[in-house]
Amino acid sequence: MFSRTLVLTFSSVALVGLCQVATPVVTTVEAQSRPVNRIRFAQMDRNGDGIITRQEWNGSERSFEVHDWNRDGRLSGNEVRAGVQQDADFADHNPNQFERNLNWTRNNFTSMDHNRDNRISSNEWHFDMETFRRVDRNRNDSLSLQEFIGEGTEDDLRSDNFDDIDRNNNGRIERSEWYGGASDFAWLDKNRDGILTRYEVAGSQASMNTYDEFTNLDFNRDGRLEMNEWHWSQASFRSRDTNRDGVLSRNELVNSGGAPGAVGALGGQVNSQTFRVNSQVRWTDTGIMVRAGDVITFQSSGQIQMSDNASDVANPAGALSRRTAPDAPITGVFAGALIAKIGGYSPVAIGDQSQITAPVSGQLYLGVNDDHLPDNRGEFTVTVGVQRR
């Protein structure tokens, strides 16, 4: 769906040599954005063999998985070749838990630009907002073609989110943790202190509790989804259009399980499982796959200490002092509160709620809403159940 068009130019000479392979049309923007004779993450390739093993990788395990497209335990070939993007059609595949965005091609840009004004506004973007803000270089709340393709950026870490890069979980990214381009680090480091805060990288993040997948996809807000508002294949659209009227209603989308995504095998009620949410770990993986519209239940208990101050404590609802943490994953929610994340989307505030409705499909993670984790102590005990809709 998103492959570039191949064009052959024929002349009297070309007609003689029809066995020659056609080459893709490359725009000026795309050509300028491709570094020459450079492999990505070259500083990690200690033996210079063009392959980066897990032993050579300096980043987090999650970040390695993001870039290991073929899951062979090493980065090689196109995985480290500058200017090459993952060969995955977002139309029909089920993205893995680490995938966060589309391939960065002109065709994808055009597909997302619903009103054809040559920019992608935030309401045309159906993925996580951290990626949107990172790509929006001039911070005008829209993406130009140049920004989308990555003109003028080294772009090694576009697929990594803040928590992927912050491997020591201290709520900031030091220069030693950054394995992308120096110019990109300098661009993000607005106050020039040599450290990237969550706000500098991801911006202010509200809770995703109010996210509505149908409304997010319904660009013209007419209460139905047409094919030109759908970012996946025609086959996936038709399979959801149960009354065959050429549009998707909210019920058709919900009843079909939402848009294509990594939801795994879904059955009936999920047996309750209990997890220990360590306050020094950014995200605790529950291994539970949820689907948009599922009701997730929580029974939470415990208390954590968030600094060396013995009175700086929080229960699942958040800090007893009602303080906030400026660089926590969710702004406007008390520090230390129980939070969750589904797939690669922005986090959801849980606190002392007994249940939420899953806003999107994906794998469920639990954490605490604090910006600096190493000085934390204690854990929450959380029992999770899922009621399939």
C-alpha atoms as one frame of an Amber mdcrd trajectory, in Angstrom:
protein
   0.000   0.000   0.000   2.787   2.387   0.806   5.542   1.378  -1.634   6.954
   4.050  -3.938   5.975   4.053  -7.607   8.619   2.746  -9.994   9.044   4.662
 -13.260  10.827   3.533 -16.443  11.911   6.075 -19.046  12.207   4.472 -22.464
  14.424   5.607 -25.315  15.751   3.791 -28.348  18.661   2.632 -26.213  16.488
   1.618 -23.259  14.263  -0.488 -25.479  17.293  -2.592 -26.355  18.118  -3.169
 -22.704  14.743  -3.972 -21.163  16.482  -6.265 -18.726  17.724  -3.278 -16.759
  16.017  -2.783 -13.413  13.949   0.342 -12.884  14.978   2.619 -10.030  12.649
   4.434  -7.653  11.828   8.072  -8.167  13.484   9.975  -5.332  12.387  13.484
  -4.456  14.888  16.234  -3.694  13.724  16.269  -0.087  14.203  12.504   0.260
  17.578  12.535  -1.463  18.884  15.331   0.737  17.727  13.544   3.882  19.763
  10.408   3.197  23.294  10.482   4.613  25.960   8.939   2.384  28.279   6.111
   3.435  27.069   6.056   7.019  25.646   3.275   9.089  23.355   4.026  11.961
  24.746   3.575  15.475  28.285   3.323  14.036  29.827   4.306  17.387  28.564
   1.022  18.869  30.128  -1.148  16.155  33.308  -1.699  18.139  34.833  -4.309
  15.828  33.834  -2.459  12.653  32.093  -5.416  11.017  28.896  -3.524  10.187
  26.918  -5.649  12.659  25.812  -4.513  16.109  25.273  -7.304  18.610  23.425
  -7.111  21.910  26.817  -7.038  23.637  27.842  -3.968  21.623  24.481  -2.208
  22.087  24.671   0.590  24.649  20.967   1.321  24.860  18.081  -0.381  26.604
  16.765  -3.842  25.770  13.476  -2.343  24.584  15.299   0.012  22.253  17.311
  -2.861  20.752  14.046  -4.676  20.012  12.704  -1.555  18.278  15.562  -1.651
  15.757  15.952  -5.440  15.419  13.330  -5.721  12.685  13.858  -9.404  11.861
  14.259 -10.458  15.519  17.548 -12.283  14.921  19.312 -10.794  17.946  21.606
  -8.445  16.033  21.396  -5.275  13.947  22.706  -5.717  10.424  21.991  -4.977
   6.761  19.078  -2.608   6.283  18.625  -2.365  10.056  21.792  -0.232  10.271
  21.873   1.217   6.764  21.296   4.971   6.815  18.172   6.147   5.000  16.548
   2.688   4.895  13.198   2.209   6.594  11.545  -0.898   7.926   9.800  -2.759
   5.132   6.402  -3.178   6.747   3.009  -2.400   5.259   0.971  -0.808   8.013
  -2.171  -1.866   6.194  -2.573  -5.510   7.081   0.067  -6.549   9.584  -0.366
  -6.684  13.342   2.300  -4.316  14.684   4.397  -5.623  17.545   4.342  -4.022
  20.977   7.307  -1.777  20.187   5.972  -0.248  16.964   4.895   3.350  17.280
   4.431   4.879  13.862   4.281   4.484  10.093   7.080   4.243   7.595   8.208
   7.773   6.880   7.421   7.946   3.152   5.760  10.411   0.820   2.907   7.944
   0.222   2.179   7.702   3.948   2.302  11.473   4.263  -0.289  11.802   1.492
  -2.460   9.091   3.043  -2.622  10.930   6.368  -3.144  14.394   4.848  -6.947
  14.096   4.690  -7.689  17.660   3.606  -4.768  17.790   1.143  -3.278  20.999
   2.542   0.270  19.554   2.435   0.590  19.271   6.175  -0.482  16.787   8.830
  -2.228  18.436  11.741  -2.507  16.815  15.157  -6.098  15.734  14.463  -4.905
  13.903  11.335  -2.331  11.994  13.388  -3.544   8.669  14.808  -0.447   7.588
  16.733   1.292   8.595  19.940   1.763  12.313  20.503   5.384  12.000  21.659
   6.381  10.954  18.138   4.322  13.800  16.670   6.105  16.373  18.841   9.538
  14.936  18.059   8.877  15.146  14.310   7.312  18.632  14.537  10.661  20.415
  14.428   9.299  23.964  14.306   6.645  23.281  16.976   3.757  24.665  14.903
   1.448  21.728  15.693   1.626  20.337  12.152   4.036  18.223  10.113   5.338
  19.320   6.736   6.572  16.816   4.168  10.147  17.837   5.005   9.590  17.131
   8.710   7.783  13.858   8.033  10.498  12.475   5.758  13.219  13.738   8.103
  15.052  16.271   5.985  18.061  17.668   7.839  17.941  15.177  10.713  20.108
  12.168  11.468  16.883  10.498  12.562  18.426   7.398  14.197  16.111   7.536
  17.214  12.818   8.570  15.675  11.351   5.153  16.549  12.448   5.298  20.211
  10.396   6.970  22.904  11.765   8.723  25.975  11.599   5.635  28.189  13.404
   3.508  25.574  16.412   5.835  25.701  16.394   6.570  29.449  17.983   3.219
  30.287  18.879   4.086  33.893  15.281   5.178  34.659  16.324   8.427  36.280
  13.800  10.523  34.394  16.311  12.311  32.171  18.526  11.474  29.220  22.216
  12.198  29.639  24.503  12.607  26.637  26.029   9.189  27.413  22.590   7.573
  26.951  21.923   9.285  23.637  23.129   7.187  20.709  21.605   9.308  17.961
  23.066  12.319  16.215  24.708  15.126  18.178  22.749  17.746  16.252  19.434
  16.158  17.210  20.442  16.077  20.883  21.418  19.758  20.716  18.096  20.633
  19.045  16.094  18.917  21.803  18.226  20.381  24.618  16.398  23.714  24.723
  18.067  25.022  27.887  21.540  23.838  26.827  22.283  22.079  30.100  23.504
  18.862  28.458  20.527  16.860  29.779  17.207  16.075  28.106  14.140  16.171
  30.320  10.908  14.377  29.482   9.302  17.726  28.711  12.054  18.613  26.209
  11.696  15.274  24.402   8.012  14.412  24.755   6.310  17.653  25.744   3.477
  17.875  28.233   1.423  14.683  28.278  -2.110  14.492  29.574  -3.684  11.177
  30.508  -5.104   9.166  27.629  -8.235   8.194  29.586 -10.487  10.209  27.302
  -9.073   8.866  24.023 -11.762   7.719  21.583 -10.485   5.669  18.648 -13.566
   6.241  16.474 -13.523  10.017  16.966  -9.772  10.079  16.393 -10.227   8.417
  12.990 -13.347  10.381  12.031 -11.503  13.359  10.545 -14.536  15.232   9.214
 -16.552  14.483  12.381 -19.619  13.240  10.489 -20.130  10.214  12.735 -18.969
   7.616  10.227 -15.696   6.380   8.759 -15.196   6.446   5.016 -12.427   4.668
   3.128 -10.409   7.885   2.757 -10.326   8.164   6.568  -9.022   4.596   6.959
  -5.245   4.062   7.181  -5.248   0.315   6.644  -6.164  -1.974   3.761  -9.413
  -2.067   1.814  -9.791  -5.687   2.905  -9.665  -4.731   6.595 -12.201  -1.942
   5.935 -14.607  -4.258   4.091 -14.356  -6.938   6.778 -15.617  -4.397   9.338
 -18.349  -2.991   7.056 -20.857  -5.669   7.995 -23.897  -4.007   6.356 -21.910
  -3.342   3.153 -22.916   0.316   2.892 -19.377   1.543   2.211 -18.918   3.288
   5.568 -18.119   2.178   9.106 -20.372   3.119  11.991 -19.095   3.328  15.545
 -20.766  -0.008  16.355 -19.148  -1.713  13.367 -15.701  -0.506  14.425 -16.196
  -1.462  18.079 -17.769  -4.851  17.338 -14.926  -5.761  14.981 -12.279  -5.076
  17.623 -11.254  -1.600  16.464  -8.569  -0.768  13.932  -5.929  -3.400  13.091
  -3.461  -3.750  15.947  -1.418  -6.038  18.152  -4.196  -7.589  20.187  -3.106
 -11.215  20.093  -5.532 -14.054  20.727  -8.594 -12.742  22.496 -11.056 -14.938
  24.314 -13.565 -14.302  27.065 -12.973 -13.137  30.601  -9.295 -12.996  31.582
  -8.532 -14.526  34.957  -7.302 -11.948  37.470  -3.537 -11.727  37.834  -1.553
  -9.977  40.560   1.564  -7.904  39.871   4.169  -6.166  41.994   4.789  -2.708
  40.548   8.312  -1.747  41.607   8.570   2.026  42.061  12.113   1.998  40.618
  11.027   0.388  37.335   9.465   2.612  34.701   7.104   0.016  33.212   6.145
  -3.408  34.550   5.038  -5.660  31.685   1.863  -7.577  32.620   1.890  -9.671
  29.445  -1.866  -9.011  29.147  -3.179  -8.031  25.715  -6.265  -5.819  25.786
  -8.559  -4.586  23.068 -10.107  -1.147  22.712 -13.384  -1.201  24.652 -12.362
  -3.920  27.125 -13.056  -3.103  30.774  -9.855  -3.420  32.819 -10.353  -3.823
  36.574  -7.814  -2.919  39.260  -7.427  -3.718  42.957  -4.426  -1.740  44.174
  -2.663  -1.434  47.505   0.678  -0.470  48.970   2.735   2.646  49.592   5.911
   3.983  48.029   8.465   6.579  49.097   9.534   8.934  46.294  12.654  10.612
  47.690  14.994  10.598  50.663  12.341  12.564  52.531  10.564   9.943  54.651
   7.299  11.884  54.473   7.307  12.047  50.663   5.063   9.025  50.179   2.281
   7.974  47.844  -0.437   5.354  47.692  -1.959   4.262  44.340  -4.004   7.489
  44.239  -0.779   9.528  44.354   1.282  11.662  46.729  -0.325  12.159  50.130
   0.985  15.739  49.959  -0.865  16.125  46.621   2.303  17.299  44.927   3.034
  16.763  41.233   6.252  15.925  39.380   6.938  18.240  36.406   8.632  15.603
  34.237   6.457  12.627  35.165   4.878  10.597  32.333   1.493  12.298  32.922
   1.266  15.967  33.819  -1.549  17.130  36.082  -1.702  13.795  37.935  -0.306
  13.445  41.473   3.257  12.208  41.740   3.580   8.506  42.476   0.077   7.600
  41.320  -0.492   4.250  39.653  -0.493   4.633  35.863  -0.756   2.277  32.904
   0.319   2.205  29.293  -1.264   0.213  26.474   1.086  -0.639  23.631   3.133
   2.340  22.467   0.461   4.939  23.200   0.557   7.691  25.789  -0.047   6.580
  29.398  -3.354   6.357  31.234  -3.966   7.561  34.790  -5.263   4.754  37.038
  -4.811   6.034  40.593  -7.352   4.444  42.934  -9.906   3.745  40.177 -11.361
   0.261  40.257 -11.788   0.051  36.484 -11.200   1.822  33.181 -12.273   1.162
  29.603  -9.274   0.464  27.381  -8.957   3.385  24.923  -6.817   1.403  22.436
  -5.604  -2.130  21.777  -2.201  -3.443  22.845  -0.124  -4.887  25.651  -0.723
  -3.579  29.171   2.079  -2.088  31.297   1.899  -0.650  34.842   4.061   2.025
  36.456   4.201   4.957  38.861   3.833   8.605  37.858   7.215   9.897  39.006
   9.998  11.636  37.107  13.030  10.375  39.054  12.939   6.667  39.922  16.348
   5.706  41.405  15.609   7.221  44.834  12.183   5.560  45.105  11.420   2.800
  47.574   8.577   0.309  47.820   5.995  -1.132  45.452   2.290  -1.362  44.730
   0.437  -4.659  44.578  -2.069  -4.595  41.730  -4.566  -7.274  40.769  -5.706
  -6.869  37.160  -8.700  -8.409  35.416 -10.088  -7.871  31.934 -13.746  -8.120
  30.939 -13.895  -8.655  27.199 -16.624  -6.707  25.490
